[in-house]
């Protein structure tokens, strides 16, 4: 019975550490960019867009599609980096397994 209590304490401690790590992800800032930095998207570790920066040279009224592509590429870059960060930070708890819905 003592082993069971010990195991439950360890599980509870791990859950608390996971919750803290998940909260900390929200405070981390990740940048994605496109076009050599003419479009930059900033997201937090929870993949919420915080900012979009578009330099004037990226805006060409004759080529709106290029700007749309740059924004899409920068957003996808930032989201991919946020996934990598979450997998790195939370992977220590999951042993590298990707558990859907955990983060």
N, C-alpha and C positions, 0 to 999 in steps of 0.2 A: 504493500500500500504506500510505503514511503517513496518508492520509485515513481509511482503514479503521481503523487503530489509534486515531486521534483520535475517530472515531465510537464505537468500542467503549468508550473511556474515558468518553465522555459518557453512553452508555447505562448503564454501571456506576454512574456518579455519580448519575444519575437514579433508578436502582433503590434505591440506598442512601438517597436522600432520601425516596423513597416509603415505604420500610420504616420510617424514622424517623418520618415523619408518621403512619403507621398506628399505631405504638406510642404516639405522643403522644395519639392519639384516645382511647386507653384511660384516660388520666389526666384527661381533660376531663369535667366534670360538667354535665349538662343536667337542668332541671326541667320537668315538665309538671304542670298543675293543672286542677282542675275545681271547679265550684260556688263560684267566687269564692275559691278557695284552701282550701276545707275538706278537700280531698283533694289531696295533692301526691306526685308520684312522681319520684324522682331516678334517672337512669340515667347510665352513662358513655358515651363516644363509640363503644364497641363494642356499644351497646344492651343492656347487662346491667343489670338493675334493682339499684340499690344501697340504696334506701330507699323505704318507703311511709309517709307521714304522714297520719293521719286524725284530724281534730279532733273532739272529743266531740259537737259540735252536728250532725255528719254522721251520727251513729249514732241511728237511730230503729228500735227493734225492730218497730214496726208497718209499716215501709217499707224492708225489706231490699233490695228491687229498686232503690230510689233510690241506695243506697250502692254497690251493684254497678255501676250505670250511671256513677256518679261515678268509681269506681276505673278502669273501662274507659276512660272519656274521658281521665282523667289519664295513664294508661299510653300510650294512642294519641298524646296530645299530646307526651309526652316522646320517644316513638319517632320521631315526625315531625320534631321538633327535632333529634334525633340524626342522622337522615338528612340534614337540611339542613346540619348542621355537617360531616358526612363529605363531602358533595358539595362544600362550599366548600373544605375543607382539601385534599381529594384532587383536586379539579377542576383545580387548577393543573398537575397532572401529566398529566391525561387530556384537557386542552383542552376541558373541559366535557362530554365524552362519559361516559355512564353505562355502565361496563363491569361486567356481572354478575359477582359473586364477588370483585371487587377490594376492595370495602369495603361 
